[in-house]
Amino acid sequence: MSADGKPPRLPGWRPGPPRPELAPGFWKSRRARPVDEVLRGLPGMADDLLLARIDSVWEELVGREIAGLAKVEELRAGELLVKVAHPVWLAELNALAEEIRGRLHERLADEGTDTRAAVRRLRFITGA
């Protein structure tokens, strides 16, 4: 603090133009929003949030044994990519893809998330 009790100013500092968003009461008119609603508005975040929701219910949808062998990897252009540990399970899960997708839509619809447009297809791939 300087002798007059004010904070010291940096050399060359000048006040900028007034910023209305810093004025008292500016934010009072804005309603609070859930974090996921705010994040959905950011580019690319909607798919990431949906992928996280899918991953959180995956074991419930397919069961513990299958969830241990098939991991949700990526959501891109309406396709949910799932990496499967063994080719035998790949064939089995490909046969069950529509049933699993239906369960996914029902489960997330219960929570108010419409996934029908976002997840149009499940694709299973093998991976180590």
C-alpha positions as CSV (number, residue, x, y, z in Angstrom):
1,M,0.0,0.0,0.0
2,S,1.1,3.5,-0.7
3,A,1.2,6.3,1.9
4,D,-2.3,7.4,0.9
5,G,-3.7,3.9,1.6
6,K,-4.4,3.0,-2.0
7,P,-2.9,0.0,-3.7
8,P,0.2,0.8,-5.9
9,R,-0.3,1.0,-9.6
10,L,1.9,-0.8,-12.0
11,P,4.0,1.5,-14.2
12,G,2.2,2.2,-17.5
13,W,-1.1,0.9,-16.2
14,R,-4.2,2.9,-17.3
15,P,-7.8,2.1,-16.6
16,G,-9.6,0.6,-19.6
17,P,-13.1,1.2,-20.9
18,P,-16.0,0.5,-18.5
19,R,-17.1,-3.1,-18.4
20,P,-20.9,-3.4,-17.8
21,E,-20.6,-7.0,-16.8
22,L,-18.6,-5.9,-13.7
23,A,-21.3,-3.4,-12.7
24,P,-23.1,-4.2,-9.5
25,G,-26.3,-6.2,-10.1
26,F,-25.4,-7.2,-13.7
27,W,-25.5,-11.0,-12.9
28,K,-28.6,-10.9,-10.7
29,S,-30.8,-11.2,-13.7
30,R,-29.2,-14.4,-15.0
31,R,-30.7,-17.7,-13.8
32,A,-28.5,-20.4,-12.4
33,R,-28.0,-23.3,-14.8
34,P,-26.8,-26.9,-14.2
35,V,-23.2,-27.5,-15.1
36,D,-24.0,-30.1,-17.8
37,E,-26.3,-27.6,-19.5
38,V,-23.5,-25.0,-19.7
39,L,-21.0,-27.6,-20.9
40,R,-23.4,-28.8,-23.6
41,G,-23.2,-25.4,-25.2
42,L,-19.4,-25.7,-25.7
43,P,-18.2,-27.1,-29.0
44,G,-17.7,-30.9,-28.8
45,M,-18.8,-31.2,-25.2
46,A,-22.3,-32.6,-25.9
47,D,-20.8,-35.8,-27.3
48,D,-18.3,-36.0,-24.5
49,L,-21.0,-35.6,-21.9
50,L,-23.2,-38.2,-23.6
51,L,-20.2,-40.6,-23.8
52,A,-19.6,-40.2,-20.1
53,R,-23.3,-40.9,-19.4
54,I,-23.2,-44.0,-21.6
55,D,-20.0,-45.2,-19.9
56,S,-21.6,-44.8,-16.5
57,V,-24.5,-47.1,-17.3
58,W,-22.7,-49.5,-19.6
59,E,-22.3,-52.3,-17.0
60,E,-25.9,-52.0,-16.1
61,L,-26.9,-52.4,-19.7
62,V,-24.7,-55.3,-20.7
63,G,-23.9,-57.0,-17.4
64,R,-20.6,-57.2,-15.4
65,E,-19.0,-60.0,-17.4
66,I,-19.6,-58.3,-20.8
67,A,-18.7,-54.9,-19.4
68,G,-15.3,-56.4,-18.4
69,L,-14.7,-57.5,-22.0
70,A,-16.3,-54.6,-23.9
71,K,-15.3,-51.0,-23.2
72,V,-17.0,-47.9,-24.6
73,E,-14.4,-46.0,-26.5
74,E,-15.8,-43.2,-28.6
75,L,-18.9,-41.5,-29.9
76,R,-18.5,-40.0,-33.4
77,A,-21.2,-39.0,-35.9
78,G,-23.9,-41.1,-34.4
79,E,-21.8,-44.2,-34.0
80,L,-20.8,-45.6,-30.6
81,L,-17.5,-47.4,-30.9
82,V,-17.0,-50.2,-28.4
83,K,-13.7,-52.1,-28.1
84,V,-14.1,-55.8,-27.4
85,A,-11.3,-58.0,-26.0
86,H,-12.0,-61.2,-28.0
87,P,-13.3,-61.9,-31.5
88,V,-15.8,-64.4,-30.2
89,W,-17.4,-61.7,-28.1
90,L,-17.2,-59.4,-31.1
91,A,-19.5,-61.7,-33.1
92,E,-21.9,-62.1,-30.1
93,L,-22.2,-58.4,-29.4
94,N,-22.7,-57.6,-33.1
95,A,-25.7,-59.9,-33.0
96,L,-27.0,-58.1,-29.9
97,A,-26.2,-54.5,-31.1
98,E,-29.8,-53.4,-31.7
99,E,-31.0,-54.8,-28.4
100,I,-28.2,-53.1,-26.5
101,R,-28.9,-49.8,-28.3
102,G,-32.6,-50.1,-27.4
103,R,-31.6,-50.7,-23.7
104,L,-29.3,-47.7,-23.9
105,H,-32.1,-45.4,-25.3
106,E,-34.6,-46.6,-22.7
107,R,-32.1,-46.2,-19.8
108,L,-31.0,-42.7,-20.6
109,A,-34.6,-41.6,-21.6
110,D,-35.5,-42.4,-18.0
111,E,-33.1,-39.7,-16.9
112,G,-34.4,-37.2,-19.5
113,T,-31.6,-37.7,-22.1
114,D,-32.8,-38.4,-25.6
115,T,-30.0,-40.4,-27.3
116,R,-31.9,-41.6,-30.4
117,A,-30.4,-39.0,-32.8
118,A,-26.9,-39.1,-31.0
119,V,-26.5,-42.9,-31.0
120,R,-27.8,-44.4,-34.2
121,R,-25.4,-47.3,-34.4
122,L,-23.1,-49.5,-32.3
123,R,-19.9,-50.6,-33.8
124,F,-17.8,-53.3,-32.1
125,I,-14.1,-53.7,-32.8
126,T,-11.4,-56.0,-31.4
127,G,-8.5,-54.5,-29.5
128,A,-5.9,-55.5,-27.0
